[in-house]
Amino acid sequence: MNGIPRNHDVTGRKVTAPEASPAAYGGPVVLHDGDGWVNCRCGQRHWGRHGAAGLLLARPADPPSDRSGPTSNGGAAFDDATAADGSSARLEVLLQLRAGWTHQGGSWALPGGARDSHEDAVTAALREAHEEAGLDGADLAVLGELPGVDHVDWSYTYVLAVPRRPVRVTPMTSESQDLRWLAVAGVAALPLHPAFGAAWPGLLTTLLTTVPTA
């Protein structure tokens, strides 16, 4: 498989296993101690006292012959995205429609949220995906980390993963108006969270070179 080596980020650094995180931290483990706003030097407020992370979960899309209508697991209409070499990628990603009352409500983004003090990005993204979408981290294979932004005061990391087996997603909190598997070729046309929208072209390029489509 081309792209990011399994369990490494885009710089080649090995990703720390989620279960090792609390031990490496060595301090008290307090769930959700990262919740809170940061007044960043960039002039904006960001959610996550210790930064934030989101799960970019991708899977091969069903072929056109299997797409007679909406799928039972929320799959999107089939479409292709074209890589730089002209090849097509039949991929879907899991996106969250943020509820209207949330920050940037009504926009599409990834399941994710604030990192706790004892967590690395992978641990935080998997926990948030479990809390928001009912996903079990044991069902997911983490491929790597993709840096989003780093303002010194605050950072955001995308965690790229694929399902090890078929998974079901269910909105678990009021933060999610909807959760859907959507074809990557149609993502850019959606009303995206501004930060996710800015990052999407680079994320798509990584997906097309990293995630197997069969």
Secondary structure by P-SEA (a helix, b strand, c coil): cccccccccccccccccccccccccccccccccccccccccccccccccccccccbbbbbccccccccccccccccccccccccccccccbbbbbbbcccccccccccccccccccccccaaaaaaaaaaacccccccccccccccccccccccbbbbbbbbbccbbbbccccccccccccccccccccccccaaaaaaaaaaaaaaaaccccc
